[in-house]
């Protein structure tokens, strides 16, 4: 529940992200990573 609150989304959506559900958009995944503290430079280094 804490992660869902931080991401301003539902717990079911977080569960779908955790399961890599194809219905979760890449936009939502990236927004979520940034809200959890990922820096753009870290993302660039990962890809």
C-alpha positions as protocol buffer text, in pm:
chain_id: "A"
residue {
  index: 1
  type: UNK
  ca { x: 0 y: 0 z: 0 }
}
residue {
  index: 2
  type: UNK
  ca { x: 285 y: 241 z: 77 }
}
residue {
  index: 3
  type: UNK
  ca { x: 431 y: 208 z: -272 }
}
residue {
  index: 4
  type: UNK
  ca { x: 89 y: 261 z: -430 }
}
residue {
  index: 5
  type: UNK
  ca { x: 42 y: 576 z: -223 }
}
residue {
  index: 6
  type: UNK
  ca { x: 385 y: 710 z: -323 }
}
residue {
  index: 7
  type: UNK
  ca { x: 309 y: 640 z: -687 }
}
residue {
  index: 8
  type: UNK
  ca { x: -43 y: 783 z: -658 }
}
residue {
  index: 9
  type: UNK
  ca { x: -194 y: 472 z: -811 }
}
residue {
  index: 10
  type: UNK
  ca { x: -383 y: 164 z: -698 }
}
residue {
  index: 11
  type: UNK
  ca { x: -236 y: -144 z: -535 }
}
residue {
  index: 12
  type: UNK
  ca { x: -367 y: -355 z: -824 }
}
residue {
  index: 13
  type: UNK
  ca { x: -173 y: -137 z: -1072 }
}
residue {
  index: 14
  type: UNK
  ca { x: 144 y: -183 z: -864 }
}
residue {
  index: 15
  type: UNK
  ca { x: 86 y: -559 z: -867 }
}
residue {
  index: 16
  type: UNK
  ca { x: 56 y: -548 z: -1247 }
}
residue {
  index: 17
  type: UNK
  ca { x: 384 y: -355 z: -1270 }
}
residue {
  index: 18
  type: UNK
  ca { x: 555 y: -611 z: -1046 }
}
residue {
  index: 19
  type: UNK
  ca { x: 431 y: -893 z: -1271 }
}
residue {
  index: 20
  type: UNK
  ca { x: 541 y: -708 z: -1588 }
}
residue {
  index: 21
  type: UNK
  ca { x: 184 y: -713 z: -1715 }
}
residue {
  index: 22
  type: UNK
  ca { x: 170 y: -602 z: -2079 }
}
residue {
  index: 23
  type: UNK
  ca { x: -119 y: -365 z: -2005 }
}
residue {
  index: 24
  type: UNK
  ca { x: 108 y: -135 z: -1802 }
}
residue {
  index: 25
  type: UNK
  ca { x: 242 y: 145 z: -2020 }
}
residue {
  index: 26
  type: UNK
  ca { x: 610 y: 227 z: -2036 }
}
residue {
  index: 27
  type: UNK
  ca { x: 512 y: 585 z: -1948 }
}
residue {
  index: 28
  type: UNK
  ca { x: 362 y: 469 z: -1618 }
}
residue {
  index: 29
  type: UNK
  ca { x: 666 y: 254 z: -1545 }
}
residue {
  index: 30
  type: UNK
  ca { x: 906 y: 544 z: -1603 }
}
residue {
  index: 31
  type: UNK
  ca { x: 695 y: 789 z: -1400 }
}
residue {
  index: 32
  type: UNK
  ca { x: 689 y: 537 z: -1117 }
}
residue {
  index: 33
  type: UNK
  ca { x: 1065 y: 491 z: -1121 }
}
residue {
  index: 34
  type: UNK
  ca { x: 1120 y: 867 z: -1108 }
}
residue {
  index: 35
  type: UNK
  ca { x: 871 y: 905 z: -820 }
}
residue {
  index: 36
  type: UNK
  ca { x: 1062 y: 635 z: -632 }
}
residue {
  index: 37
  type: UNK
  ca { x: 1385 y: 831 z: -671 }
}
residue {
  index: 38
  type: UNK
  ca { x: 1550 y: 715 z: -993 }
}
residue {
  index: 39
  type: UNK
  ca { x: 1764 y: 986 z: -1149 }
}
residue {
  index: 40
  type: UNK
  ca { x: 1762 y: 1046 z: -1524 }
}
residue {
  index: 41
  type: UNK
  ca { x: 2135 y: 986 z: -1534 }
}
residue {
  index: 42
  type: UNK
  ca { x: 2086 y: 644 z: -1370 }
}
residue {
  index: 43
  type: UNK
  ca { x: 1824 y: 554 z: -1628 }
}
residue {
  index: 44
  type: UNK
  ca { x: 2052 y: 662 z: -1911 }
}
residue {
  index: 45
  type: UNK
  ca { x: 2331 y: 446 z: -1768 }
}
residue {
  index: 46
  type: UNK
  ca { x: 2100 y: 146 z: -1750 }
}
residue {
  index: 47
  type: UNK
  ca { x: 1998 y: 166 z: -2115 }
}
